[in-house]
Amino acid sequence: MRPDLTGQGLGLAFVTACADFAAQLARERYGYRGEYIGLGVYQFNQRAIKVYERAGFVKFMERIALINGREYPAQRMKKRMK
């Protein structure tokens, strides 16, 4: 989402539309037959995590990820596809 559009209550609709599009693309173009769609997010991004949770994503794994050689806690989230 464009930075100038954040904080206006548009996040849930945006995330839902992106997840639905990704799920459809995965099925139709790549033949994906799994039940879930997933994403990764750094744990310092609590604003994004809240939106993802409202969109139905749940945390299923934690890990350490690197940004410019520094370690940051991150997590994987998943949502059952429609």
CORZIPE-V450637 format. One record per residue. PSI is psi in degrees with one decimal (none if undefined). Layout:
# CORZIPE-V450637
PSI
PSI
This chain:
# CORZIPE-V450637
140.8
137.7
-33.2
-9.3
-4.1
156.4
13.5
12.2
16.9
-7.9
-44.6
-46.9
-39.3
-49.6
-42.7
-45.0
-41.7
-43.9
-42.9
-42.9
-45.4
-41.6
-44.0
-44.3
-44.0
-40.8
-52.3
-42.9
-35.2
-0.9
22.6
131.1
11.2
171.6
-20.9
154.8
145.0
166.6
163.1
144.8
141.3
139.4
-18.8
-13.7
64.3
-31.7
-44.4
-42.0
-41.6
-41.6
-43.5
-41.6
-41.0
-27.8
-1.8
2.9
145.2
146.1
135.8
-6.3
142.1
151.5
173.2
128.8
157.1
135.4
115.6
43.5
-1.7
145.5
137.0
140.7
137.9
169.4
155.1
141.2
152.6
158.3
135.8
131.3
151.4
none
